[in-house]
Amino acid sequence: MKDKIHPKYYPEARVICACGNEWVTGSTQEVLRTDVCSVCHPFFTGQQRIVDVSGHVDRFRQRVERSRQLQTEAERREAQREERRRARTLVEVVDEEEAVEPIEALFENTDEEQE
């Protein structure tokens, strides 16, 4: 190993958690600070704890709420679109007394005239 390139090792380094738990371990830093440890981590405790780092949770909740609003608006617009489509597809009922010429008869007459 090369001399004077390795950091100093502290075999009695203290680790301090935000919950107040402390323990000793080996590290290149004399004091380590952490936000979550095995005493307060939800995986080990079974409790749900939201650690909000600089408003991430609030921004996520705002995005979820905005997404719900947009989804509701899209569903409303789709219902209106469907209603307009149905209104356009309504067909007028032709009076039974009215005579309607078959479309084939029109084509037969034009074929004869062209010859």
Secondary structure, DSSP 8 states (H G I E B T S, - for coil): --TT-S---EEEEEEEETTS-EEEEEESSSEEEES--TTT-HHHH-------STTHHHHHHHHHHHHHHHHHHHHHHHHHHHHHHHHHH------TTS----HHHHHHHHHHHH-
